[in-house]
Amino acid sequence: MQERPHTRARWTIRDILAWTVDYFAGKGIKTPRLDAEVLLAFSLGVDRLYLYLNLERPLTPLERGRFRELVSRRARREPVALITGTKEFWSIQFRVEPGMLIPRPDTETLVEAILREIKEIQEPHVLELGTGSGAVAAALARERPEARIIATDVDVKTLRVAALNVKSAKVQDSVLCVACDLFSALKPMPRFHVVCSNPPYIPTGTIPTLDPEITLHEPMRALDGGPDGLDVVREIARAARAYLLDGGVLLLEIGDGQKSDAEAILTGDGFRDVRSILDLAGKARVVRGKKCAS
């Protein structure tokens, strides 16, 4: 943000936002206005409403300097969530750190699907594989505090942050965070009403085409699903029936164009009533299969 005192006597919130929006747009950032507002509000320690109510307020040199650093980071395509250290999901603020998958609004479809499945169960038992930030587990526990949820992740550092998020959301009595790769630490074998996951599902060849925010800053282990994106879906589907109660349900987030193949995988592994659940954009976002009594 290069200042020119001879042409501008002061920089107001309105001026700074206008300049930053143009700058971000020129860098190819998809949500320049939103990002500018979130970062300015964060740097000033206020909410976004404050910005709109104080558009003519000048910024001090110190405030401009702090904001300039954040703008530089975003221009290098660092995600806003990693700059601020938080991401909202299910109206809950979650802590995020480098090396973690950032929660996405699309995954709220998975939460909604789980809640529908456990609606009539008095004390549902849920297993979430690959919890990441803990967003899904914490959202479920916020809605159903009587649920018993085990949330696993293979990365110990990520699991530590998930545990902090669970505590911050005040649902630590409902969620147990366990360090393991998928089902590996769950012995003796418990049984659940729901097994769920947002697994890696991006085809390997597609990853280089993704936005720099993803390829430069998010962990490949949480993104790369193999040649067709469904390697981990297959792995989970093969094992999940052994961990489900009769009538229990497997719910997995999937990507664009994977509906038919994902449904075929679950059907081939013995699940019944297999179908996909659409997100708000009308795309198949979650594949569902039910374990029927043998």
N, C-alpha and C positions, 0 to 999 in steps of 0.2 A: 504494500500500500504506500505508494510514493506521494508524499505530501508536498504541495507547492504553495507556500504562504503568500506569495504575491498574487495568486489567483483565487485563493480560498482563505478567508480570514479565520474560519473555524470549521471543524468537522462535527456535524450533528449526527445523531443516530440515523436520521433520514439519509444524510449524505453517505455515511459509512455503509449502510445497507445497500443503497443504490450502486455504489462503486463495487462492492463485493459481489453482488448478484451478477453484474456484467463481467467481472473478472472470472468468477466461477463458470459462468456460461461459456466463456472463451476457452476454458480449460476442458470443456466437454463434460462437466459435472451435470448429472441429470436433474437434480433438484436444487438449483442454485439459490432460490429464494429461501426455501426451508432451511438449507444448510447454513446460509448466512445468518438467519434469525436465531437458530439454535446455538451457533457458536458465539454470536454477540451476547445473547442472553447469558450463556455459560460464563463468558469472560467477565461480565459485569456482576454476576451473582444474582440475577433477577430472572423472572419468567418472561415468556414472549409477549404476554399482554402488556407488561411494563414498557416494552419497546414501542408499541403502538400508542400508548398513552403519553409517551415522552419523546416523540419524534424530533422535536426541535432542541432537545437537550444536547449541549456540546459535550464531547468526550475530552477528558484530560489527556495530556501527552502520555501519562503512565497507562491509562486505559487503552489508548490507541496502540501502544507498544505491545501490551498483552494480547490484544486482538490480532495484531499483525502476525504474531507467532502462530496463532491458531489458523489463520488464513493460509499461511505458508504450508503448514502441515496438510491442510485439506487440499490445497492445490497440487500437492505431491500424491494425491489420491489416497491418503490415509482416511479410513472411515470415520465419520463423525462420532460413532459410538466409542471408538478407541481413543479419540481425542478427549471426549468428555468422561470416558470411563463408565458410562451407563447406557442402557438401552431399555426402553419401555416395551413390555410385553404383557398382554392381558391386564392393562392398567396398573402394572407393578414395575417398579424400577429395578433393573438387574445390573449388577456390576459385571463388566466385561474387561478382559485383559488381552494383550497380544497373545496369539497362539490359540485363541478360542473362537469357536463359531458364534457369530453374532445372531441373537434371536431375530427371526423374521416374522412379519405379520401373517404370512401364508401358513405358518405352523399353528396358528390359532385354530385352523380347521381341524387339526389333529386333536387339540384339547376339546373342542366342541363334540367331536365324534366319541371320544372317551367318556365324556360326561353323559352323553345319551345312553351309552352302553351300561353305565353303572347307576343310572337314575333310580332303579327300583331295588338296588342291592343295599342292604342296611349298613354293612361294614365292608366295602369293596377292598379287595387286595389287587394292587396294580404293580406291574414291573415295567420300568422304563429303561431301555437299553441305550447307552450313549447319551447321557443326560446333558452333557456340555455345561452350559451356565446354570442348569437346574430350572430353566424357565417353565417347561411343561409340567414337571413334578410340582413345583411351587404353585402354579396356576391351578392344577387339579386340587391340591390340598387347600388352597384358599376357598375354592367352591365346595369342597367336600372334606371338612376337617376331620371327620371320623374315618376317612380312608386310611389304609395302610399301604404306603408306597415305598418301594425299593427303587432307587435310581442309581444305575451303574455307569461308570466311565473308565476306560482303560488308562487315561492320562491323569496321574495323581495331582498335578498342579491344577488342572481344570476342575477336578473333583473338589479340591479345596475351596475354589471360588464358588462352586455350586453349593457347598455346605454353608458358606457365608451368606449366599443369596437366600437359601432356605431359612436360615436364622433371621435374616433381615426382614423376610416376609412373614415371620412369626408362625411358621408352619413346621418347625423342627420336630414337634411331637408326632407329626404324620409322615415325615419323609426320612428315610434312612439312606445315606449315600454310601455306596460300596465300590471300592476300586477293583474292577475286573474287566476282562474282555468279554463282552456279551454275557453269556450265562456261566462263565467258567468258575466263579466263586460260590455259586448257589448250590451248596451241598450241606446236608441232605436236601434232596430236591423239593422245594416248596411248590405250591400250586396257586395260581392267580386267576382272578376273574378276567383280567385284561393284561396282555403283553403288548407294549407299544414301543415305537421308536421313530425318530427322524434320522434314518441311516444315511450314509454317503450314497447318493444316487445319481451323480453327474457322470456321464460317460467320460472316460479318460481323454479321448480326442477332443471333447468339447471344452475342456478346462482352459486351454490357451486362448479361447475366444471370449472368455468371461471378462467382466470389468476389472481394471487394475485393483480396485478396492478389495476384490475377492482374491485374485491370483497373487497379489503381493502381501496380503495381510491376514488371510484366513488359512487354517491348517488343512493341508491336502488330505490328511487322514479322515477329516470330517466331510470331505467333498467328493473324492474320487471313488466311484462305485464300480470301477473296472470297465471293460470294453463297451458294454451296453448299459452301464450304470446300475446293474441289478445284482452284482456279486454278493453284497451284504444282505440284500433282501432274500436271496436264495439261502444264505447261511442261517439267517434268523428263522425263515419259514421251515427249514428242515428240522430245527431243534425245538421250536416254540410249542408244539402240541404237547410235548412231555411236561411242560411247565404250566399248562392251562388246566383248569378244572373243566369237567364236562359242561358244555354250554359256554365256555369262556371264548374270548374273542382276541384275535390278533389284529392290530391296527398299525399300519406303516405308512409314513409319508412317502410319496413318489413324485417324480418330475414329469414334465410335459412329454407326451407321447409314449409313456410307459404303462398306461392303463391295461391294455390287452395282455402284454407280457407278464406284468405283475399279477394280474388275476390268474393267468395260466399257472404261474409258479405256486400260488397258494392252493389252487385246485389240485395240482399234481402232488402236493404234499399232504393231501387228505383233508383240507379245510372245506367246509360247506357254506352255503349261502354267501359265496364270494361276490363282492361287488365293490365299486369305487364310489367315493364321496367327493363331491365337487366343492371347490372353494368359491369365494365371492365373485371371482372372474369367470366362473362356469367351467373351470378346468379340473380334471380329475387330480385330486391332491392327496387322497388317502385311500389305500386299498384295505379292505376288511375281509376277514375270514373267520368262521366259527368252528370250534371244535365240537363235534357231536360224539355222543357215547359210542364206543366201539361195539 
